[in-house]
């Protein structure tokens, strides 16, 4: 008997043009978003590759010039042109390696630049995209994650909000359930069959998209299974929610209104409320204020350049020990300039440390509050999980920013030590230059949070459905049972 219900639902769905329209809409939008994002990623990767090639070419050219000077084949009148000076070597860059599956979500890519210049004149930070159009940024980008997280639930709710109520209103329920079977179990099998069909559509769409974007090799079987498992949990939440509302109400129009309200609550009100609550509890100074303070500190440090240099050398006398100072006495102005600059930069960093520490601490508290409250909406946790899978989440770019800050510090200190010791760059020093290396993120907290949140929500909805079905025998509040009782004559 149960197989008959499953066959009936399969035939009904496969003969329903609305199912094909919904599947085609999801497939087309998902594929179009993926291809669009892949083109953007290809252009970004091409720019990064061009920049890396130019840096390698410049490095090799300067290296050859340095070797020629050391062999006595070339000579320069000024250290500003001499490859032994710092000017030709002080610039480098830090690149963020975009993974192949980055097409799944924009994440933080529209807020952080994938390439950041590193120099010795100031601290480097993960810069943003100042010329980006603010209108698309305010509404979010069109990516596969948006199609899956925001549009797929609408398709699920549109096809499942009136499964029970429509049959009751049309009188089909009495015909379908004249057989000896529990009505709740019968409708549950119908919902499960639809869920399986939708999951097949999502899995096929993901495979076709990976082939179309040329990234199938990046999706290991473990990653594909993980994505399908997460997709099943997310879709299961919306199926269970629609089933529970339909089971309670019994009126199609009321079901549609309740489900639409729930969707807007989870998609709009909860994320906005979480962000507002975090900002209210831990307000942060604006970045404009922070930049203004940094500029003021830099101006004051430049005015006190000679004083800062004298104080720094008095506190670090070992840096003035230079066995070759007499041989390089002609370049005293060159070293004095860099010594003053590095001393001023250290003073600026020292003066800005309390403000930056307060800013970072409040941001960290805001993120903790947002992470705690985000479990109120499956939409928020699902989007955060996809950002992490794509390698463009907030945690990824915060790790990128921290690594840039540390690398910038190491890069500047390498040349500062040379300047205070009045040492020039030699070919042997090039092998000891700091190298930028982004640490691998092995822990994905947002993904585990999403799995736990969706599991708990699905279990709660399942218990609510079972309790409702046993308490009233799958009745609506005012509509009576699914199968109307025979009237007495």
C-alpha positions in Angstrom: 0.0 0.0 0.0 2.8 2.4 0.9 4.4 1.7 -2.5 1.2 2.7 -4.2 1.2 6.1 -2.5 4.9 6.6 -3.5 4.1 5.7 -7.1 1.1 7.9 -7.1 3.1 10.9 -5.9 5.9 10.2 -8.3 3.5 10.1 -11.3 1.7 13.2 -10.1 4.9 15.2 -9.8 6.4 13.9 -13.0 3.2 14.8 -14.9 2.9 18.2 -13.3 4.2 21.0 -15.4 4.7 23.2 -12.3 7.4 20.8 -11.0 9.3 21.0 -14.3 9.0 24.8 -14.3 10.3 25.0 -10.7 13.2 22.6 -11.5 14.1 24.5 -14.6 14.0 27.8 -12.9 16.3 26.6 -10.1 18.6 24.9 -12.6 18.8 27.9 -14.9 19.3 30.5 -12.2 21.9 28.4 -10.4 23.9 27.7 -13.6 23.7 31.3 -14.8 24.9 32.6 -11.4 27.8 30.1 -11.4 28.9 30.9 -14.9 28.8 34.6 -14.1 30.8 34.2 -11.0 33.3 31.9 -12.7 33.9 34.6 -15.4 34.6 37.1 -12.6 36.9 34.8 -10.8 38.8 34.0 -14.1 39.3 37.7 -14.6 40.5 38.2 -11.1 42.9 35.2 -11.2 44.3 36.5 -14.5 45.0 39.9 -12.9 46.7 38.2 -10.0 48.8 36.0 -12.4 49.8 39.0 -14.4 50.8 40.9 -11.2 52.8 37.9 -10.0 54.6 37.6 -13.4 55.5 41.3 -13.3 56.9 41.0 -9.8 59.0 38.0 -10.8 60.3 39.8 -13.8 61.2 42.8 -11.7 62.9 40.7 -9.1 65.0 38.8 -11.6 66.0 42.1 -13.3 67.1 43.6 -10.0 68.8 40.4 -9.0 70.9 40.4 -12.1 71.8 44.1 -11.5 72.8 43.3 -7.9 75.0 40.4 -9.1 76.7 42.7 -11.6 77.5 45.2 -8.9 78.9 42.5 -6.6 81.1 41.3 -9.5 82.3 44.8 -10.1 80.8 45.1 -13.5 78.5 48.0 -12.6 78.6 50.9 -10.2 76.1 53.6 -9.2 76.6 57.1 -7.7 73.6 56.9 -5.5 72.1 54.2 -3.3 68.7 55.2 -4.5 69.5 53.7 -7.9 71.9 51.1 -6.6 70.4 47.6 -6.3 72.2 47.3 -3.0 69.9 50.0 -1.6 66.4 49.4 -0.3 64.3 51.3 -2.9 64.3 48.6 -5.6 63.3 45.9 -3.1 60.9 47.5 -0.7 57.7 46.6 -2.6 56.0 43.2 -2.7 52.4 42.0 -2.6 50.2 39.4 -0.8 47.7 37.5 -2.9 44.7 35.6 -1.6 44.4 32.2 -3.4 40.8 31.9 -4.5 39.9 28.2 -4.4 38.2 26.5 -7.5 34.8 26.3 -5.6 34.8 30.0 -5.0 32.1 30.4 -7.6 29.6 29.1 -5.2 29.4 32.3 -3.2 30.6 35.9 -3.4 31.0 36.0 0.4 33.6 38.7 1.3 35.1 38.9 -2.2 33.2 42.2 -2.9 34.5 43.8 0.3 38.2 42.7 0.3 40.8 43.0 -2.5 42.4 39.7 -3.4 45.8 41.4 -3.8 47.4 43.8 -1.3 50.6 45.7 -1.8 53.2 45.5 0.9 55.9 48.1 1.5 58.2 49.4 4.2 56.8 52.9 4.5 53.6 52.0 6.4 51.7 49.1 7.9 49.7 47.1 5.3 46.2 46.0 5.9 43.7 43.9 3.9 42.3 46.7 1.7 38.8 46.8 0.3 37.4 47.7 -3.1 37.0 51.5 -3.1 35.6 51.8 -6.6 32.9 49.2 -6.2 29.4 50.2 -6.9 27.7 50.6 -3.5 24.2 49.7 -4.8 24.9 46.0 -5.6 26.9 45.7 -2.4 23.9 46.9 -0.4 21.5 44.3 -1.9 24.0 41.4 -2.2 25.4 39.7 -5.3 23.9 37.2 -7.7 25.6 33.9 -6.9 24.7 30.2 -6.6 24.5 30.6 -2.8 21.8 33.3 -3.2 19.8 31.0 -5.5 20.0 28.1 -3.2 19.5 29.9 0.1 16.9 32.4 -0.8 15.1 31.3 -4.0 14.9 27.5 -3.5 12.8 27.8 -0.3 10.3 29.9 -2.2 10.0 27.2 -4.8 9.6 24.5 -2.0 7.0 26.5 -0.2 5.1 27.3 -3.4 4.8 23.6 -4.2 4.0 22.3 -0.8 1.9 24.9 1.1 -1.4 23.3 0.3 -0.9 19.6 -0.1 -3.4 18.6 2.7 -5.7 21.6 2.5 -6.2 21.4 -1.3 -7.2 17.7 -1.0 -9.6 18.5 1.8 -11.1 21.5 0.0 -11.6 19.5 -3.2 -12.8 16.4 -1.6 -10.0 14.3 -3.0 -8.8 13.3 0.5 -11.8 11.0 1.0 -11.1 9.2 -2.2 -7.3 8.9 -1.7 -7.7 7.6 1.9 -10.5 5.2 1.6 -7.8 2.6 1.9 -6.8 1.4 5.4 -3.8 3.6 6.0 -3.0 6.4 8.5 -3.6 9.7 6.8 -0.6 11.3 8.5 1.7 8.6 7.2 0.3 8.9 3.7 0.9 12.6 3.5 4.3 12.2 5.0 5.2 9.7 2.3 4.0 12.2 -0.3 6.2 14.9 1.2 9.2 12.6 1.4 8.8 11.7 -2.2 8.8 15.3 -3.2 11.8 16.0 -1.0 13.7 13.2 -2.8 12.8 14.6 -6.2 14.0 18.1 -5.2 17.2 16.7 -3.8 17.9 14.9 -7.1 17.3 18.1 -8.9 19.8 20.0 -6.6 22.4 17.2 -6.9 22.2 17.1 -10.7 22.3 20.9 -10.9 25.5 20.9 -8.8 27.2 18.3 -11.0 26.2 20.0 -14.2 27.4 23.4 -12.9 30.7 21.9 -11.8 31.2 20.5 -15.3 30.1 23.7 -17.0 32.5 25.8 -14.9 35.4 23.3 -15.3 35.7 22.8 -11.6 34.6 19.2 -11.2 38.0 18.1 -10.2 37.9 20.4 -7.2 34.8 18.7 -5.8 36.0 15.5 -4.1 33.5 12.8 -3.3 33.7 13.8 0.4 32.9 17.4 -0.5 30.1 16.5 -2.8 28.5 14.3 -0.2 28.9 17.0 2.4 27.2 19.5 0.2 24.3 17.1 -0.6 24.0 16.3 3.1 23.8 20.0 4.0 21.4 20.7 1.1 19.2 17.9 2.4 19.1 19.3 5.9 18.3 22.8 4.6 15.6 21.6 2.2 14.2 19.3 4.8 13.6 22.2 7.2 11.4 24.0 4.6 9.5 20.8 3.7 8.8 20.1 7.4 7.8 23.7 8.0 5.3 23.6 5.1 4.0 20.2 6.2 3.5 21.4 9.8 1.7 24.6 8.8 -0.5 22.7 6.4 -1.3 20.1 9.0 -2.3 22.7 11.6 -4.3 25.1 9.4 -6.3 23.3 6.8 -6.8 26.5 4.7 -4.7 27.1 1.7 -4.8 30.9 1.8 -3.9 30.9 5.5 -1.0 28.4 4.8 0.5 30.7 2.1 0.3 33.8 4.4 1.8 32.0 7.4 4.7 30.5 5.4 5.4 33.7 3.6 5.5 35.5 6.9 7.9 32.9 8.3 10.2 33.2 5.3 10.4 37.0 5.6 11.0 36.7 9.3 13.9 34.3 8.8 15.3 35.9 5.7 15.0 39.6 6.7 14.0 40.4 10.2 16.3 38.0 12.0 19.5 38.9 10.2 18.8 42.6 10.6 17.9 42.2 14.2 21.1 40.2 14.9 23.3 42.8 13.3 21.5 45.7 15.0 21.8 43.9 18.4 25.5 43.3 18.0 26.1 47.0 17.0 23.9 48.2 19.9 25.7 46.0 22.5 29.2 46.7 21.3 29.3 49.9 19.3 32.6 50.5 17.4 34.1 53.8 16.3 33.8 54.4 12.5 36.7 53.5 10.3 36.9 57.1 9.3 37.7 58.0 12.9 40.4 55.3 13.0 42.0 56.5 9.8 41.9 60.1 11.0 43.6 59.1 14.2 46.3 57.3 12.2 46.9 60.3 10.0 47.2 62.6 13.0 49.7 60.2 14.7 51.7 60.0 11.5 51.9 63.8 11.2 53.1 64.1 14.8 55.6 61.4 14.3 57.1 63.1 11.3 57.5 66.3 13.2 59.4 64.4 15.9 61.5 62.3 13.5 64.9 63.3 14.8 63.8 63.1 18.5 62.3 59.6 17.9 65.4 58.4 16.1 67.7 59.5 19.0 65.4 57.9 21.6 65.2 54.7 19.7 68.9 54.4 19.2 69.4 55.2 22.9 67.1 52.3 23.8 68.6 50.0 21.2 72.4 50.7 21.2 73.2 47.3 19.6 71.6 48.4 16.4 74.4 51.1 15.9 77.2 48.5 15.9 78.4 48.4 12.4 81.9 47.1 11.5 81.6 48.5 8.0 80.4 52.0 9.0 83.6 53.7 7.8 83.4 52.1 4.4 79.8 53.3 4.0 80.2 56.8 5.4 79.5 58.4 2.1 75.9 57.0 2.3 75.2 58.4 5.7 72.2 60.5 4.4 70.6 57.4 2.9 70.7 55.5 6.2 69.6 58.5 8.2 66.5 58.9 6.1 65.5 55.3 6.6 66.3 55.3 10.2 64.2 58.3 10.8 61.3 56.8 8.8 61.4 53.5 10.6 61.5 55.2 14.0 58.5 57.4 13.0 56.6 54.3 11.8 57.2 52.5 15.1 56.0 55.6 17.0 52.8 55.7 14.9 52.2 52.0 15.5 52.7 52.5 19.3 50.4 55.5 19.4 47.7 53.7 17.4 47.9 50.5 19.3 45.2 51.3 22.0 42.7 52.6 19.4 43.2 49.6 17.1 43.1 47.1 20.0 39.8 48.6 21.2 38.4 48.6 17.6 39.4 44.9 17.1 38.1 43.9 20.5 34.7 45.4 19.8 34.5 43.8 16.4 35.4 40.4 17.9 32.6 40.8 20.4 30.1 41.8 17.7 31.1 38.6 15.7 30.6 36.4 18.8 27.1 37.9 19.4 26.2 37.5 15.7 27.4 33.9 15.8 25.3 33.1 18.9 22.2 34.8 17.5 22.6 33.5 13.9 21.2 30.1 15.0 17.8 31.7 15.1 17.6 31.6 11.3 18.5 28.6 9.1 19.0 31.0 6.2 21.8 32.8 8.0 23.7 29.7 9.0 23.2 28.1 5.6 24.7 31.2 3.8 27.6 31.3 6.2 28.3 27.6 5.6 28.3 28.1 1.9 30.7 31.0 2.2 33.1 28.8 4.1 32.8 26.0 1.6 33.6 28.5 -1.1 36.6 29.8 0.9 35.4 33.4 1.0 33.8 33.5 4.4 34.5 36.2 7.0 36.8 33.9 9.0 38.8 33.2 5.8 39.4 36.9 5.1 40.0 37.7 8.8 42.8 35.1 8.7 44.0 36.7 5.5 44.0 40.2 7.1 45.9 38.9 10.2 48.5 37.2 8.0 49.0 40.4 5.9 49.5 42.5 9.1 52.1 40.0 10.4 53.9 39.7 7.0 53.9 43.5 6.7 55.5 43.8 10.1 58.2 41.1 9.3 58.9 42.7 5.9 59.4 46.2 7.4 61.5 44.9 10.3 63.8 43.1 7.8 64.7 46.4 6.2 64.7 48.3 9.5 67.4 46.0 10.9 69.5 46.7 7.8 69.0 50.4 8.0 69.9 50.7 11.7 73.0 48.6 11.1 73.8 50.6 8.0 73.9 47.4 5.9 73.3 47.2 2.2 71.4 44.5 0.5 73.4 41.6 -0.8 72.5 38.7 -3.0 72.6 36.4 0.0 70.0 38.5 1.7 67.4 37.8 -1.0 67.0 34.2 0.1 66.1 35.4 3.6 63.4 37.9 2.6 60.1 37.2 4.4 57.6 35.2 2.3 53.9 35.5 2.5 52.1 32.3 3.2 48.5 32.0 4.1 47.8 29.3 6.7 45.4 26.5 5.8 42.1 26.7 7.5 41.2 23.2 8.6 38.4 23.9 11.0 35.1 25.2 9.5 33.0 26.4 12.5 30.2 27.9 10.4 29.6 24.5 8.7 29.3 22.7 12.0 27.0 25.4 13.4 24.8 25.1 10.3 24.6 21.3 10.6 23.8 21.5 14.3 21.2 24.3 13.8 19.4 22.5 10.9 19.4 19.2 12.7 17.9 20.7 15.8 15.3 22.6 13.8 14.3 19.6 11.8 14.0 17.4 14.9 11.8 20.0 16.6 9.6 20.3 13.6 9.4 16.5 13.3 8.3 16.1 16.9 5.8 18.9 16.4 4.3 17.1 13.4 4.1 13.8 15.3 2.5 15.4 18.3 0.0 17.2 16.2 -0.9 14.1 14.3 -1.3 12.0 17.4 -3.2 14.6 19.4 -5.9 15.3 16.8 -5.5 12.6 14.3 -4.2 14.9 11.6 -7.0 17.4 12.1 -7.0 21.1 11.4 -8.1 23.5 14.0 -11.5 24.1 12.5 -11.7 21.9 9.4 -12.1 18.6 10.9 -10.1 15.5 10.1 -8.4 15.0 6.8 -11.0 12.3 5.9 -14.4 13.7 6.7 -16.5 11.6 9.0 -19.7 10.2 7.4 -22.8 12.1 8.3 -25.8 10.4 9.9 -29.0 10.4 8.0 
